[in-house]
Amino acid sequence: KLACEVYKEINKEEPEVSAIHAGLECGMFQEKYPGLKCISVGPYLTDVHSPKETLYLSTVPGIYELLVKIIERIQ
């Protein structure tokens, strides 16, 4: 909920929230710590885990800002 609120403040639009085949680490943490709330976020990537994997550098600053603001709100 907090991540969605911060995203909306930064981007002036609703975030796209969906379950995808990724974020394996979230599941591993939740298995070890039941009740832990996790999200998986990151910059835009295509062809992940292939020789054509591409990171769109222009999406990195936005994710950085999102994470910084979420952490500030948690503390």
Rosetta blueprint (number, residue, H / E / L):
1 K L
2 L H
3 A H
4 C H
5 E H
6 V H
7 Y H
8 K H
9 E H
10 I H
11 N H
12 K L
13 E L
14 E L
15 P L
16 E L
17 V L
18 S L
19 A L
20 I L
21 H L
22 A L
23 G L
24 L H
25 E H
26 C H
27 G H
28 M H
29 F H
30 Q H
31 E H
32 K H
33 Y L
34 P L
35 G L
36 L L
37 K L
38 C L
39 I L
40 S L
41 V L
42 G L
43 P L
44 Y L
45 L E
46 T E
47 D L
48 V L
49 H L
50 S L
51 P L
52 K L
53 E L
54 T E
55 L E
56 Y L
57 L H
58 S H
59 T H
60 V H
61 P H
62 G H
63 I H
64 Y H
65 E H
66 L H
67 L H
68 V H
69 K H
70 I H
71 I H
72 E H
73 R H
74 I H
75 Q L
